[in-house]
């Protein structure tokens, strides 16, 4: 059972390291800055969509959030 747990945890960590390396987190500082901007842009878009949806719900559905 411990070997299975270790294998699962190792796979998760390995996947995270592989993904961040592929996206450019562990490379040149210019690529890391570009990745940061990409993540920041996606986060801001998500935040604005959420705020806009709440505003629409309040206005048209009289829904309290």
Rosetta constraint file for C-alpha pairs under 8 A:
AtomPair CA 1 CA 5 HARMONIC 6.37 0.50
AtomPair CA 2 CA 6 HARMONIC 6.08 0.50
AtomPair CA 3 CA 7 HARMONIC 6.11 0.50
AtomPair CA 4 CA 8 HARMONIC 6.23 0.50
AtomPair CA 5 CA 9 HARMONIC 6.21 0.50
AtomPair CA 6 CA 10 HARMONIC 5.98 0.50
AtomPair CA 7 CA 11 HARMONIC 6.08 0.50
AtomPair CA 8 CA 12 HARMONIC 6.31 0.50
AtomPair CA 9 CA 13 HARMONIC 6.26 0.50
AtomPair CA 10 CA 14 HARMONIC 5.91 0.50
AtomPair CA 11 CA 15 HARMONIC 5.97 0.50
AtomPair CA 12 CA 16 HARMONIC 6.27 0.50
AtomPair CA 13 CA 17 HARMONIC 6.22 0.50
AtomPair CA 14 CA 18 HARMONIC 6.03 0.50
AtomPair CA 15 CA 19 HARMONIC 6.03 0.50
AtomPair CA 16 CA 20 HARMONIC 6.13 0.50
AtomPair CA 17 CA 21 HARMONIC 6.04 0.50
AtomPair CA 18 CA 22 HARMONIC 6.05 0.50
AtomPair CA 19 CA 23 HARMONIC 6.12 0.50
AtomPair CA 20 CA 24 HARMONIC 6.25 0.50
AtomPair CA 20 CA 25 HARMONIC 5.32 0.50
AtomPair CA 20 CA 26 HARMONIC 7.03 0.50
AtomPair CA 21 CA 25 HARMONIC 5.56 0.50
AtomPair CA 21 CA 26 HARMONIC 5.35 0.50
AtomPair CA 21 CA 27 HARMONIC 7.27 0.50
AtomPair CA 23 CA 35 HARMONIC 7.00 0.50
AtomPair CA 24 CA 28 HARMONIC 7.60 0.50
AtomPair CA 24 CA 31 HARMONIC 5.61 0.50
AtomPair CA 24 CA 32 HARMONIC 5.71 0.50
AtomPair CA 24 CA 35 HARMONIC 6.74 0.50
AtomPair CA 25 CA 31 HARMONIC 7.12 0.50
AtomPair CA 25 CA 32 HARMONIC 4.94 0.50
AtomPair CA 25 CA 35 HARMONIC 6.98 0.50
AtomPair CA 26 CA 32 HARMONIC 7.22 0.50
AtomPair CA 27 CA 31 HARMONIC 6.51 0.50
AtomPair CA 27 CA 32 HARMONIC 6.70 0.50
AtomPair CA 28 CA 32 HARMONIC 6.40 0.50
AtomPair CA 29 CA 33 HARMONIC 6.07 0.50
AtomPair CA 30 CA 34 HARMONIC 6.25 0.50
AtomPair CA 31 CA 35 HARMONIC 6.18 0.50
AtomPair CA 32 CA 36 HARMONIC 6.22 0.50
AtomPair CA 33 CA 37 HARMONIC 6.27 0.50
AtomPair CA 34 CA 38 HARMONIC 6.19 0.50
AtomPair CA 35 CA 39 HARMONIC 6.21 0.50
AtomPair CA 36 CA 40 HARMONIC 6.01 0.50
AtomPair CA 37 CA 41 HARMONIC 5.96 0.50
AtomPair CA 38 CA 42 HARMONIC 6.32 0.50
AtomPair CA 39 CA 43 HARMONIC 6.15 0.50
AtomPair CA 40 CA 44 HARMONIC 6.15 0.50
AtomPair CA 41 CA 45 HARMONIC 6.19 0.50
AtomPair CA 42 CA 46 HARMONIC 6.19 0.50
AtomPair CA 43 CA 47 HARMONIC 6.16 0.50
AtomPair CA 44 CA 48 HARMONIC 6.14 0.50
AtomPair CA 45 CA 49 HARMONIC 6.12 0.50
AtomPair CA 46 CA 50 HARMONIC 6.18 0.50
AtomPair CA 47 CA 51 HARMONIC 6.25 0.50
AtomPair CA 48 CA 52 HARMONIC 6.01 0.50
AtomPair CA 49 CA 53 HARMONIC 6.05 0.50
AtomPair CA 50 CA 54 HARMONIC 6.30 0.50
AtomPair CA 51 CA 55 HARMONIC 6.29 0.50
AtomPair CA 52 CA 56 HARMONIC 6.22 0.50
AtomPair CA 53 CA 57 HARMONIC 6.12 0.50
AtomPair CA 54 CA 58 HARMONIC 6.20 0.50
AtomPair CA 54 CA 65 HARMONIC 6.98 0.50
AtomPair CA 55 CA 59 HARMONIC 6.13 0.50
AtomPair CA 56 CA 60 HARMONIC 5.86 0.50
AtomPair CA 56 CA 61 HARMONIC 7.51 0.50
AtomPair CA 57 CA 61 HARMONIC 5.09 0.50
AtomPair CA 57 CA 62 HARMONIC 6.38 0.50
AtomPair CA 57 CA 63 HARMONIC 5.40 0.50
AtomPair CA 57 CA 64 HARMONIC 7.72 0.50
AtomPair CA 58 CA 62 HARMONIC 4.69 0.50
AtomPair CA 58 CA 63 HARMONIC 4.77 0.50
AtomPair CA 58 CA 64 HARMONIC 6.08 0.50
AtomPair CA 58 CA 65 HARMONIC 7.70 0.50
AtomPair CA 59 CA 63 HARMONIC 7.73 0.50
